[in-house]
């Protein structure tokens, strides 16, 4: 019997096969342990323990909710600061209706003004979805979505005059606080319609 035949015969032995199987499993397990040590933070002996003054901290919370002058959380549009309500009114009755556009300029956040000057804004080619709002003070309805010290979001339902033949629509308007202290102002930074999908009915 040649040495090669002897080697092949040994490999075909059930006992040798079991030894090779367990040897391979051991090598694989050792490799997995090494990878865990290298990839998982803190699993290596080289990691240092936290210092004595270390204090775990949660991620920063969302900005605090707005409060009224009496300290109660703002939960309705009516409770908003008059300057925020004025910004909404001026924006809708000028930029949205495309009338007296120059008046809307002072109530736009920097993100809304980007790429525009007052001269180009008043031409009417602006990134604001138009709608012929009718009787704003009488027919407009509001739902406050969120109000914190940095952002305000409101859903508002507006109506058009019968002659315009347009159904009432719900728009979402967003405001951001620009500036601090007495110089802080609420300015409009978002305006988009909230469409409701039409569900088909069987005829």
N, C-alpha and C positions, 0 to 999 in steps of 0.2 A: 504494500500500500504506500502510495507516494505521500509526501508531507501535505500536499494540497488536499488529497482525499481525506487524510486524517483530520485536517482543519474543518472541512465541510461536514464530516461525520460528527465532529464535536458540536458544531453549530446546530445540527439537526437534533441534538439530544434535548429532550424536554427539560432536564435539569438546567442545562446551560441556557436555554431559552428563557427560563424563569429568572435566572440571575441577571441576564442582559436586560430583561424587561424592568426589573426593580432598580437596576443601576441607572437606566434611562430616566425613570420616574424621579429618582433622587436628584439627578442633575437638573431636570426641569424645575423641581420644587426650589432648588437652590437659586436658580436664575430668577424665579418669581420673587423670592425674598429680597434679592439684591435690587430688583427694579422698584419694589415698594419702598425700600430704604431711601433710594435716590429720588423718587418722585413725590412721596408724601411728606409735607412739611412737618418738622418736629420729630420724624421717625429716626433721624440720624443722631448719633451721639455727639456730632459737632454742633448741634443747635444749642444756643444758650438759653437759660431760663429767663423769664420776664424779670425786669428790675423790680426792686421793692416798691417803687412808686407807681408801678403800672396799674392802670384802672381800665378794664374793658368798657367800651362805649358802643352804644347802638348807633346806626346811621342817623344822620340829622333828620329830624321830623319835618313834615310839610310846614310851610309858614302858618303862623297862628291865624285863626279865624278872625274876621273883622268883628268888632263889637260896637254897640251903640254908645252914646255918651253916658248912658246909665250902666254900662258894663255888660249888657246882655248880648249874646251872639246875634249877628245879623243873619236872618233867615228869609227875609222877603226883599223884593226890589224896593219897596216903599221905605225900608229902613236904611238904604244905602246913603252915603254922603251926598249932599246936594250937588257937589261938583261932578260926581260920577254920573248921576242921573242927567245932569245938564250935558255932559259929553255924549251920552247916548242919544239924547233928544236932538242935539245940534247935528250929529253925524247922520242920523236917519233922515232928518228933514232937509238936509242939504246934499250930502254926498250920495245918499241912496236915491233920493228923488231927482237928482241932477239939477238942483236949483240953488242959486247963491253959493256956488262951490267954494268961493274964497273964504266963506265963513267956516267951512269944515276944517280948513287947514290947521287951525289952532288946537283942534281936538284929535289930531292924528298922532299915534305913537311913531317913533323913528322908523320902525319896521314897515309901516304903511307908507311913509314918505320916501322910502328908499328908491332912488332912481328918478325922483320927481323934484321939481321946483314949484313954487306957487304958480308961476306963469304957465308951466305945462299942466299942472293939476287942474286949473280952471277950464282947460280946454275940454274936459269931460272924458278923455280916454284914460280911465283910471281903473285900478284893480278892485272895484267895488260892484257887486251884483246890484243892478238897479231894480227899483220897484216903486210904483206910483202910490206911495203911502197917502191915505186919505183920513182926515180927522184923527191925527195922531193922538191928541190928548184925550179924545173920547173913546176911540175904538181899540187902541193898542192894549194888549194884555202881556203880562210879564211872568216869567217863572225863574227865580234865582237858582242857578245850578251850583255855583260855588262862590265864596267870597272870603278871601284871606288878605293879608297885608300886602300881597304882591299882585294878585290877579283877581279879576271878577269875571264870571261867565253867566250870561243871561240868555234864556230862550224867550223870544218875543214874537207874538202873533200880530201881524199888521194886515190891514184891509185896503182894498182899492175902491175907487168910486165906481158906481154901477156902469158908467159910460166906458170905463176902461176894460170891462168884461174880463177881469182876472179874479181868480178865487183867492181868498185869504191865504197867506203863507206864514210859516213859522221860520224865523231866522235865528241863528245863534250869533250873538255879539260878544266879543271879548275885550276887556280893558286891562291895562297894566299900569302900575304905579311908577311914574317917572319922577325922579328927584326925591329929596328927603326933607323932613321937617315941614316948615311953612312953605317951602318951595316945591313940595311934592304935588303932583297932579295926576288925575286919572285920565288916560288917553286911550283911544280905541286902537286895537291892534288886530282885530279879527271880525269878519262879517261874512257869513255863508248861509244859504238856505238849508233847512232841514227837511228834505223830501221824505214823504211817506209812500212806500211802494203801493201801487194799486193791485189789490188782490183780485184775480179774475173770477168771475162768477159763471156758473153753468146757465146757459140759456134754454 
